Amino acid sequence: KRAAASGADVRGLIRKRLQLDDSAGPVTARKMGEVGRDGYRVERLMIDGERPIPALGFVPATGDKAKPAVLWLHSGGKSADAAANGDIEATVRAGHVVVSVDLSGWGETAKPGSRATGYTSSYQTYMRGFLVGRYLPSLLVSDAMRALAYVRSRPDVDAGRVSVIGKGNGGVVALYVAAMDPKVTKVAAERAVTSYLAIAKSAIHEGVLDIVVPGVLADFDLPDVVKAIGSRPVWLVDPRAPNGSAASADEFARRSGFEVRQRPEGWSFNKVYADWLRL
């Protein structure tokens, strides 16, 4: 009986539950260095703001024309897919500018885990936010939307062709960003949980703290977020259960109407995402 099931404005519910505002404004970044690779360059960036966002920009070396771009959100950090011959490189070689970021509590911004207490980095970040009335997903989505504004502001990017890829808990953040910003052209979420209800029903959880929003099921669930994205392409790749294992996508597909794709071990990024990149 959540509110979204009665046809309520899902974007409004997301904005309220995640404490989001619309004050994006101009977003700038400082270039901290650059290295060259075969066919593209890698920029080390710091996106300015109340919470500076460390980022890596991957820019094809060919052509002066503004290119389509991908905002890359990986809960393992901005460098998780940054190695040569990795997923980001495949995207850059397909002609896209890629900006991979460390959202609050990820990568460079993660707090050290405590050996004395056993508290994880994500637990410490989550509880510090909770104590001041801000949920960690609120910080993550706010950071991601600010990073998206920066990507669109780049002179080498076609602002009308910016998409989002999220991996792990970054997949859930990517879905939120696409639902909140109707100008996102397409979105892909890989190895992300598909339902808050599944988390509530699960006895064992693994790595879901980053996306927990207290009371969320009174308003909406993740299938409602997907529906709010509308007719824009949404790819759900290798969804996972709340305990970290591979999830059966049957229930999610039934409730959302979206096809779920699999990425078998050993398949290259392009074999799974080549069609998505061309959309």
C-alpha positions in Angstrom: 0.0 0.0 0.0 2.9 2.3 -0.6 2.0 5.8 -1.9 3.5 5.3 -5.3 1.1 2.4 -6.0 -1.8 4.8 -5.9 -0.4 6.9 -8.8 1.4 9.5 -6.7 4.2 11.7 -8.1 7.2 9.4 -7.7 9.7 12.1 -8.3 8.1 14.2 -5.5 8.2 11.2 -3.2 11.9 10.6 -4.0 12.7 14.3 -3.5 11.0 14.3 -0.1 12.2 11.0 1.2 15.8 11.5 0.1 15.8 15.2 1.1 16.8 16.4 -2.3 16.7 20.0 -3.6 16.7 21.5 -7.0 19.5 24.0 -6.5 22.0 22.5 -8.8 23.5 25.8 -10.2 26.8 26.0 -12.1 29.2 23.3 -11.2 33.0 23.6 -11.7 35.9 21.3 -11.4 39.6 21.6 -10.9 42.0 19.6 -13.1 44.6 18.0 -10.8 46.7 16.2 -13.5 46.5 14.1 -16.7 48.0 11.0 -18.2 47.9 9.7 -21.7 46.8 6.3 -22.8 46.5 4.7 -26.3 43.7 6.6 -28.0 42.5 8.6 -25.0 43.6 10.6 -22.0 42.7 10.3 -18.3 42.1 13.5 -16.3 42.3 13.7 -12.6 39.6 16.0 -11.4 38.0 17.5 -8.2 34.4 18.6 -8.7 33.9 21.6 -6.4 31.1 22.0 -3.8 30.2 21.6 -0.2 31.5 18.0 -0.5 34.2 17.9 -3.1 33.9 15.0 -5.5 37.1 13.2 -6.7 36.7 12.1 -10.3 38.5 10.7 -13.3 37.7 12.0 -16.8 38.3 9.7 -19.8 38.4 11.6 -23.0 38.8 10.1 -26.6 41.8 11.6 -28.4 40.1 11.8 -31.8 37.8 14.5 -33.1 36.9 18.0 -31.8 33.1 17.4 -32.0 31.2 17.3 -28.7 30.7 13.6 -27.8 28.1 11.6 -25.9 29.1 11.1 -22.3 28.5 8.6 -19.5 28.5 9.4 -15.8 30.0 6.3 -14.2 28.9 5.4 -10.6 30.7 2.4 -9.0 30.3 1.8 -5.3 33.8 0.3 -5.4 35.2 3.8 -6.3 36.1 5.8 -9.4 39.1 3.6 -10.2 37.3 0.2 -10.0 36.8 0.0 -13.8 39.6 2.4 -14.8 42.3 -0.1 -15.7 43.5 -0.5 -19.3 41.3 -3.0 -21.2 38.5 -2.5 -18.7 34.9 -1.4 -19.0 35.5 2.3 -19.0 38.1 2.0 -21.7 35.7 0.0 -23.9 33.2 2.8 -23.5 35.7 5.5 -24.4 36.8 3.6 -27.4 33.2 3.5 -28.5 33.4 7.3 -28.7 32.1 8.4 -25.3 33.5 10.8 -22.7 33.4 9.0 -19.3 33.5 10.7 -15.9 33.8 8.3 -13.0 33.3 9.7 -9.5 33.8 8.9 -5.8 30.5 9.8 -4.2 30.3 10.4 -0.4 31.9 7.4 1.4 33.2 5.8 -1.7 36.8 5.5 -3.0 39.0 8.4 -1.8 36.1 9.8 0.4 35.7 6.6 2.4 36.3 6.7 6.1 38.9 4.2 7.4 37.4 1.1 8.9 37.8 0.7 12.7 39.8 -2.4 13.8 39.0 -1.7 17.4 35.2 -1.7 17.0 34.8 -3.6 13.7 32.7 -0.7 12.3 32.9 -0.5 8.6 33.6 2.6 6.5 30.1 2.7 5.2 28.6 2.2 8.7 30.6 5.2 10.0 29.6 7.4 7.1 25.9 6.3 7.3 25.7 7.0 11.1 27.4 10.4 10.9 24.8 11.4 8.3 22.0 9.9 10.3 23.0 11.8 13.4 22.7 15.1 11.5 19.5 14.2 9.8 20.9 13.2 6.4 20.6 9.7 5.1 23.6 8.4 3.1 21.5 7.8 0.0 20.6 11.5 0.1 24.3 12.4 0.0 25.0 9.9 -2.7 22.2 11.0 -5.0 22.9 14.7 -4.4 26.6 14.2 -5.2 25.7 12.2 -8.4 23.4 14.9 -9.6 26.0 17.5 -9.1 28.5 15.4 -11.0 26.0 15.0 -13.8 25.6 18.8 -14.0 29.4 19.0 -14.3 29.5 16.4 -17.1 26.9 18.4 -19.1 28.9 21.6 -18.6 32.0 20.2 -20.3 32.7 21.7 -23.7 33.7 18.3 -25.2 30.3 16.8 -24.2 27.0 16.9 -26.1 24.8 17.9 -23.2 21.8 16.3 -24.8 23.4 12.8 -24.9 24.5 12.1 -21.3 23.7 8.7 -19.8 24.4 7.0 -16.5 25.9 3.6 -15.6 25.9 2.4 -12.0 27.5 -0.7 -10.6 26.8 -2.3 -7.2 25.0 0.2 -5.0 25.9 2.7 -7.7 23.2 1.0 -9.8 20.5 2.1 -7.4 21.9 5.6 -7.3 21.9 5.6 -11.1 18.2 4.7 -11.1 17.4 7.5 -8.7 19.4 10.0 -10.8 17.6 9.0 -14.0 14.2 9.2 -12.4 14.9 12.7 -11.0 16.5 14.1 -14.2 14.3 13.6 -17.3 17.3 14.8 -19.5 19.3 11.6 -18.8 19.1 9.7 -22.1 19.5 6.2 -20.7 20.6 4.3 -17.6 22.1 0.9 -16.8 22.3 -0.7 -13.4 24.6 -3.7 -12.9 24.8 -6.0 -9.9 22.3 -3.9 -7.9 19.5 -4.9 -5.6 16.1 -4.6 -7.3 13.8 -4.1 -4.3 13.7 -2.5 -0.9 10.9 -5.0 -0.1 13.4 -7.8 -0.8 15.8 -6.2 1.7 13.0 -5.9 4.3 12.1 -9.6 3.9 15.7 -10.9 3.9 17.2 -12.3 7.0 20.8 -11.8 5.9 22.2 -8.6 4.2 25.5 -7.9 2.5 26.6 -4.5 1.5 23.2 -2.7 1.3 23.8 -0.1 4.0 24.7 2.6 1.4 21.2 2.6 -0.1 19.0 2.1 3.0 16.4 4.8 3.3 14.4 4.6 6.6 10.6 4.5 5.9 11.0 4.3 2.1 8.5 1.5 1.6 5.7 3.8 2.9 6.3 5.8 -0.3 7.9 3.7 -3.1 10.1 0.8 -4.0 12.8 0.5 -6.7 10.4 -0.9 -9.3 8.4 2.4 -8.9 11.7 4.3 -9.4 12.3 2.4 -12.7 8.7 3.1 -13.8 9.3 6.8 -13.1 12.1 6.8 -15.7 9.4 6.3 -18.3 10.1 5.3 -21.9 13.9 6.0 -21.7 16.1 2.9 -22.1 16.7 1.1 -18.8 19.0 -1.9 -18.6 19.2 -4.0 -15.5 22.2 -6.3 -15.7 23.0 -9.2 -13.3 20.7 -8.0 -10.4 21.7 -9.3 -7.0 19.8 -10.4 -3.9 20.2 -8.5 -0.5 22.6 -11.2 0.7 24.9 -10.5 -2.3 24.1 -13.6 -4.3 22.7 -13.5 -7.8 19.0 -12.7 -7.8 16.2 -14.2 -9.7 14.8 -11.4 -11.8 11.4 -12.9 -12.5 9.5 -10.9 -9.8 11.2 -7.7 -10.7 10.5 -8.1 -14.4 6.9 -9.0 -13.7 6.4 -5.9 -11.5 8.4 -3.4 -13.6 7.9 -4.7 -17.2 11.6 -4.3 -17.9 13.9 -6.9 -19.3 16.8 -8.1 -17.2 20.1 -8.9 -19.0 22.8 -11.2 -17.9 26.6 -10.8 -18.2 28.1 -14.2 -18.2 31.6 -14.6 -16.7 34.2 -13.9 -19.3 32.0 -11.8 -21.6 33.5 -8.4 -22.5 31.7 -5.2 -21.7 31.0 -4.5 -25.3 29.3 -7.8 -25.8 26.8 -6.9 -23.2 26.5 -3.1 -23.6 27.3 -2.4 -27.3 23.6 -2.1 -28.1 23.0 0.1 -25.1 25.8 2.5 -26.1 24.3 2.8 -29.6 20.8 3.7 -28.3 
